Amino acid sequence: MPTPRSAKLAAVLLMTVSLVVTGVPPEVAALAPGIEEVESLRRKANDARDELQKLDKSWKSQQTELKKSKKRLRETLEQLAVADAEFEKMREPLSELANSAYQAPTASGTLSLFGMASATDALRGSADVSFLANNNNGMLKTAKELRERRENLANQAQELQSSTAIDQAKIAKQKKTLFNRINQLTNQLNKMLKNLDLDRDTRLTLTCDTALAEEASQFPNGLIPSKYLCKLPQKGFMLRADAALGFYKLNAAYKKHFGQDMCVRDAYRDLAEQRSIYYQRPGFAAIPGRSNHGLGQALDLCGGIQSQGTTQFNWLEANSRKYGWFHPSWAYSSPFEPWHWEFGTEAERE
């Protein structure tokens, strides 16, 4: 989620990098960029932000795979422990089988055929061996399968331990590199911010990210947190990001023509402020939760603009749409509010 601070730092970062790469002289670098340059930097900053998000996603994916590998390793080791326990249970029966076949006191078994026992004893011993073998073939087969399983599990565990250790080392290295880069860039940004000599409008533009408009639109009318709004040159007033950026340009053009900032009487209103206005002008003001002021897309202006037909009103009527602002048709008559101006289009309000 983008924030004004992150947008500002990203834009200044790109500015810093471009100055370093191109080798611009310090005295030139100290000059404040214009609004158009800032908007160009903002676009680059947004691209950089998208790239960083992809890198972050990739890093998180590696961490997820590492967790899966660790889980597979744990499961393999658990299976190996079970196989060890099962094989351990087979040791005593196998030992008894060997003793019965080769080390019986009567010298029974195939070895007795080569010993000093009588032919009758030897044949009896051979029969004993056949009996034991027939009854323990299943046990011998199980023992063999268990041994092979243990060996396979042990090999798998060794491979997983090795690959997990390598992945952990890679992630640790990547994390260290990332943190070092963050520290480096943070120091560069702080130094750059101290050296920047931005004019008021450029600084406002730099700290107002259009991406905040989408975030602000998710909140109910009149309940938009201030961190999703942008400050206006006129102290104490705020608007939604897209409306504010349009107003900065409109105000700059107005100031160039009239020699002073536009006069603002009201901008974004929270629910409590709209309630107060409605109590003062019931039947005329919008009910709380229905005002365009609560969307951060409306202004009440003064300084001559509040009177239809004045030089200021006529100029604004002729030029406001260039910057996304307009005087709604209803405000010409019902109710008559020449001071009320909105951002966007009338079609969006219908």
C-alpha positions as CSV (number, residue, x, y, z in Angstrom):
1,M,0.0,0.0,0.0
2,P,1.7,3.3,-1.1
3,T,2.0,6.1,1.4
4,P,3.0,9.8,1.0
5,R,6.3,9.1,2.7
6,S,7.1,6.1,0.5
7,A,6.1,8.1,-2.6
8,K,8.3,11.0,-1.6
9,L,11.3,8.7,-0.8
10,A,10.9,6.8,-4.0
11,A,10.8,9.9,-6.1
12,V,13.8,11.5,-4.4
13,L,15.7,8.2,-4.7
14,L,15.2,8.3,-8.4
15,M,16.3,11.9,-8.5
16,T,19.4,11.1,-6.5
17,V,20.3,8.1,-8.7
18,S,19.8,10.1,-11.9
19,L,22.1,12.9,-10.6
20,V,24.8,10.4,-9.6
21,V,24.7,8.5,-12.9
22,T,24.6,11.6,-15.2
23,G,27.2,13.4,-13.2
24,V,25.2,16.7,-12.9
25,P,27.2,19.4,-11.1
26,P,26.1,20.0,-7.5
27,E,25.1,23.6,-8.2
28,V,22.7,22.4,-10.9
29,A,21.5,19.5,-8.8
30,A,20.5,21.8,-6.1
31,L,17.9,23.6,-8.3
32,A,14.3,22.7,-7.5
33,P,12.7,20.5,-10.2
34,G,9.5,21.7,-11.8
35,I,6.1,20.1,-11.3
36,E,6.3,18.3,-14.7
37,E,9.7,16.9,-13.7
38,V,8.3,15.7,-10.4
39,E,5.4,13.9,-12.2
40,S,7.9,12.3,-14.5
41,L,9.9,11.2,-11.5
42,R,6.7,9.9,-9.9
43,R,6.0,7.7,-12.9
44,K,9.5,6.3,-12.7
45,A,9.1,5.8,-8.9
46,N,5.9,3.8,-9.5
47,D,7.7,1.6,-12.0
48,A,10.5,1.1,-9.5
49,R,7.9,0.3,-6.8
50,D,6.3,-2.3,-9.0
51,E,9.7,-3.9,-9.7
52,L,10.5,-4.0,-6.0
53,Q,7.2,-5.6,-5.3
54,K,8.1,-8.3,-7.8
55,L,11.5,-8.8,-6.1
56,D,9.8,-9.0,-2.7
57,K,7.3,-11.5,-4.1
58,S,10.2,-13.6,-5.4
59,W,12.0,-13.5,-2.1
60,K,8.9,-14.5,-0.2
61,S,8.4,-17.4,-2.7
62,Q,11.9,-18.6,-1.9
63,Q,11.2,-18.4,1.8
64,T,8.0,-20.5,1.2
65,E,9.9,-23.1,-0.7
66,L,12.5,-23.2,2.1
67,K,9.8,-23.9,4.6
68,K,8.4,-26.7,2.4
69,S,11.9,-28.2,2.2
70,K,12.3,-28.1,6.0
71,K,8.9,-29.7,6.4
72,R,9.9,-32.5,3.9
73,L,13.1,-32.9,5.8
74,R,11.3,-33.3,9.1
75,E,8.8,-35.8,7.7
76,T,11.7,-37.8,6.1
77,L,13.6,-37.9,9.4
78,E,10.4,-39.0,11.2
79,Q,9.9,-41.7,8.7
80,L,13.6,-42.7,9.1
81,A,13.1,-42.9,12.9
82,V,10.1,-45.2,12.4
83,A,12.0,-47.4,10.0
84,D,14.9,-47.6,12.5
85,A,12.5,-48.6,15.2
86,E,10.9,-51.3,13.0
87,F,14.3,-52.6,11.9
88,E,15.4,-52.8,15.5
89,K,12.4,-55.0,16.3
90,M,13.6,-57.4,13.6
91,R,17.0,-57.8,15.1
92,E,16.1,-60.3,17.8
93,P,14.0,-62.6,15.5
94,L,16.8,-62.6,12.9
95,S,19.4,-63.4,15.5
96,E,17.3,-66.3,16.8
97,L,16.9,-67.6,13.2
98,A,20.6,-67.5,12.6
99,N,21.3,-69.2,15.9
100,S,18.8,-72.0,15.1
101,A,20.2,-72.6,11.7
102,Y,23.9,-72.5,12.3
103,Q,24.7,-72.7,16.0
104,A,22.2,-75.2,17.5
105,P,23.7,-77.7,20.0
106,T,22.7,-80.7,17.8
107,A,24.7,-79.2,15.0
108,S,21.5,-79.1,12.9
109,G,21.5,-77.2,9.7
110,T,23.4,-77.5,6.5
111,L,26.8,-77.2,8.3
112,S,26.0,-80.4,10.2
113,L,26.2,-82.3,6.9
114,F,29.9,-81.7,7.0
115,G,30.4,-82.5,10.7
116,M,30.7,-85.6,12.8
117,A,26.9,-86.2,13.4
118,S,25.2,-89.3,12.1
119,A,23.4,-89.4,8.8
120,T,20.1,-89.5,10.6
121,D,20.9,-86.4,12.7
122,A,22.1,-84.6,9.6
123,L,18.9,-85.3,7.7
124,R,16.9,-84.1,10.7
125,G,19.0,-80.9,10.8
126,S,18.3,-80.3,7.1
127,A,14.6,-80.7,7.8
128,D,14.9,-78.2,10.6
129,V,16.5,-75.6,8.4
130,S,13.9,-76.0,5.7
131,F,11.2,-75.6,8.3
132,L,12.8,-72.4,9.7
133,A,13.4,-71.0,6.2
134,N,9.8,-71.6,5.1
135,N,8.4,-70.0,8.2
136,N,10.7,-67.0,8.2
137,N,10.9,-66.1,4.5
138,G,8.3,-63.3,5.2
139,M,10.4,-62.0,8.0
140,L,13.6,-62.0,5.9
141,K,11.9,-60.2,3.0
142,T,10.5,-57.6,5.5
143,A,13.9,-57.1,6.9
144,K,15.4,-56.6,3.5
145,E,12.7,-54.1,2.5
146,L,13.2,-52.2,5.8
147,R,16.9,-52.0,5.2
148,E,16.5,-50.6,1.7
149,R,13.9,-48.2,3.0
150,R,16.2,-47.0,5.7
151,E,19.0,-46.5,3.2
152,N,16.7,-44.5,0.8
153,L,15.3,-42.3,3.6
154,A,18.8,-41.7,4.9
155,N,20.0,-40.6,1.4
156,Q,16.9,-38.4,1.0
157,A,17.5,-36.8,4.4
158,Q,21.1,-36.1,3.6
159,E,20.1,-34.5,0.2
160,L,17.4,-32.4,1.9
161,Q,19.7,-31.3,4.6
162,S,22.3,-30.2,2.0
163,S,19.8,-28.4,-0.2
164,T,18.2,-26.7,2.8
165,A,21.5,-25.5,4.1
166,I,22.4,-24.0,0.7
167,D,18.9,-22.3,0.4
168,Q,19.4,-20.9,3.9
169,A,22.8,-19.5,3.0
170,K,21.4,-17.9,-0.2
171,I,18.5,-16.3,1.6
172,A,20.8,-15.0,4.4
173,K,23.1,-13.5,1.8
174,Q,20.2,-12.0,-0.1
175,K,18.8,-10.5,3.1
176,K,22.2,-9.1,4.1
177,T,22.6,-7.5,0.6
178,L,19.1,-6.1,0.7
179,F,19.5,-4.6,4.2
180,N,22.9,-3.1,3.3
181,R,21.3,-1.5,0.2
182,I,18.4,-0.1,2.3
183,N,20.8,1.5,4.7
184,Q,22.8,2.9,1.8
185,L,19.7,4.4,0.1
186,T,18.2,5.7,3.3
187,N,21.4,7.6,4.0
188,Q,21.4,9.0,0.5
189,L,17.8,10.0,0.7
190,N,18.1,11.7,4.0
191,K,21.1,13.7,2.7
192,M,19.2,14.5,-0.5
193,L,16.1,15.7,1.4
194,K,18.3,18.0,3.5
195,N,19.8,19.5,0.3
196,L,16.6,19.9,-1.7
197,D,15.3,23.4,-2.0
198,L,11.8,22.7,-3.4
199,D,9.3,25.4,-3.9
200,R,6.0,25.0,-2.1
201,D,4.0,23.7,-5.1
202,T,6.7,21.2,-6.0
203,R,6.9,19.9,-2.5
204,L,3.2,19.4,-2.2
205,T,3.1,17.6,-5.6
206,L,6.1,15.4,-4.5
207,T,4.3,14.3,-1.4
208,C,0.9,13.6,-3.0
209,D,0.7,10.2,-4.7
210,T,-2.2,9.6,-7.2
211,A,-2.3,6.0,-6.0
212,L,-3.8,7.3,-2.8
213,A,-6.9,8.2,-4.6
214,E,-7.9,4.6,-5.1
215,E,-7.2,3.8,-1.5
216,A,-9.3,6.8,-0.4
217,S,-12.2,5.7,-2.6
218,Q,-12.6,2.6,-0.5
219,F,-13.6,4.5,2.6
220,P,-17.2,5.8,3.2
221,N,-18.1,9.4,2.5
222,G,-16.7,11.6,5.2
223,L,-14.7,8.9,6.8
224,I,-11.4,9.1,4.8
225,P,-8.3,8.9,7.0
226,S,-6.1,12.0,6.6
227,K,-3.2,9.9,5.5
228,Y,-5.0,9.2,2.2
229,L,-5.6,12.9,1.6
230,C,-3.3,15.6,0.3
231,K,-2.7,19.0,1.7
232,L,-3.5,22.1,-0.3
233,P,-1.4,25.3,-0.5
234,Q,-4.1,26.9,1.6
235,K,-3.4,25.9,5.1
236,G,-5.8,23.6,6.9
237,F,-7.5,22.1,3.8
238,M,-7.1,18.7,2.1
239,L,-8.5,16.8,-0.9
240,R,-8.3,13.4,-2.4
241,A,-5.0,12.9,-4.2
242,D,-6.2,13.2,-7.8
243,A,-8.3,16.2,-7.0
244,A,-5.4,17.8,-5.1
245,L,-2.9,17.3,-7.9
246,G,-5.4,18.9,-10.4
247,F,-5.9,21.8,-8.0
248,Y,-2.2,22.4,-7.6
249,K,-2.0,23.1,-11.3
250,L,-5.2,25.1,-11.4
251,N,-4.0,27.2,-8.4
252,A,-0.7,27.8,-10.1
253,A,-2.4,29.0,-13.3
254,Y,-4.7,31.2,-11.3
255,K,-1.8,32.7,-9.3
256,K,0.1,33.4,-12.5
257,H,-2.9,35.3,-13.9
258,F,-4.1,37.1,-10.7
259,G,-0.9,37.3,-8.7
260,Q,-2.2,35.4,-5.7
261,D,-3.4,32.0,-4.6
262,M,-7.0,31.0,-4.9
263,C,-9.1,31.7,-1.8
264,V,-10.5,28.4,-0.3
265,R,-13.3,28.4,2.2
266,D,-13.8,24.7,2.4
267,A,-12.5,21.4,1.0
268,Y,-12.7,17.9,2.4
269,R,-15.3,17.6,5.1
270,D,-15.5,14.7,7.5
271,L,-18.9,13.3,8.7
272,A,-19.1,15.6,11.8
273,E,-18.3,18.7,9.8
274,Q,-21.0,17.9,7.2
275,R,-23.5,17.2,10.0
276,S,-22.8,20.7,11.4
277,I,-23.2,22.3,7.9
278,Y,-26.5,20.4,7.4
279,Y,-27.8,21.6,10.8
280,Q,-27.0,25.2,9.7
281,R,-28.6,24.9,6.3
282,P,-31.2,22.1,6.4
283,G,-32.8,21.5,3.0
284,F,-29.9,23.1,1.2
285,A,-26.7,21.4,2.3
286,A,-26.3,17.7,1.5
287,I,-27.1,15.2,4.3
288,P,-24.1,13.7,6.1
289,G,-22.7,10.9,4.0
290,R,-23.9,12.3,0.6
291,S,-21.7,15.4,0.1
292,N,-19.0,15.5,-2.5
293,H,-17.0,17.3,0.1
294,G,-17.0,14.0,2.0
295,L,-15.4,12.4,-1.1
296,G,-12.5,14.9,-1.1
297,Q,-13.6,16.1,-4.5
298,A,-15.2,19.4,-3.9
299,L,-14.2,22.9,-3.0
300,D,-16.0,26.0,-1.8
301,L,-14.0,29.1,-3.0
302,C,-13.9,32.7,-2.2
303,G,-11.9,35.8,-3.1
304,G,-14.3,36.9,-5.8
305,I,-15.1,33.4,-7.2
306,Q,-18.1,33.1,-4.9
307,S,-19.9,35.7,-6.9
308,Q,-21.0,34.7,-10.4
309,G,-20.0,37.0,-13.2
310,T,-16.8,38.4,-11.5
311,T,-13.5,38.4,-13.3
312,Q,-12.3,35.6,-11.0
313,F,-15.4,33.5,-11.5
314,N,-15.4,33.9,-15.3
315,W,-11.7,33.0,-15.5
316,L,-12.2,29.9,-13.5
317,E,-15.2,28.9,-15.5
318,A,-13.2,29.2,-18.7
319,N,-10.1,27.4,-17.4
320,S,-11.0,25.0,-14.7
321,R,-11.8,22.0,-16.9
322,K,-8.2,22.0,-18.2
323,Y,-7.2,20.8,-14.8
324,G,-10.1,18.4,-14.1
325,W,-12.3,20.9,-12.2
326,F,-15.7,22.2,-13.1
327,H,-18.7,24.2,-11.8
328,P,-21.7,21.7,-11.7
329,S,-24.8,22.7,-13.6
330,W,-27.0,22.4,-10.5
331,A,-24.9,25.0,-8.7
332,Y,-26.1,27.7,-11.2
333,S,-29.6,27.5,-9.9
334,S,-30.7,24.8,-7.5
335,P,-29.3,25.7,-5.1
336,F,-27.4,28.6,-6.4
337,E,-23.8,28.1,-5.2
338,P,-21.3,29.9,-7.5
339,W,-18.6,29.1,-4.9
340,H,-19.0,25.4,-5.2
341,W,-16.6,23.5,-7.6
342,E,-16.0,19.8,-8.1
343,F,-13.3,17.5,-9.5
344,G,-14.0,15.0,-12.2
345,T,-17.1,15.0,-14.5
346,E,-20.7,15.6,-14.0
347,A,-21.4,12.2,-15.5
348,E,-19.6,10.6,-12.5
349,R,-22.0,12.4,-10.2
350,E,-25.2,11.1,-11.8
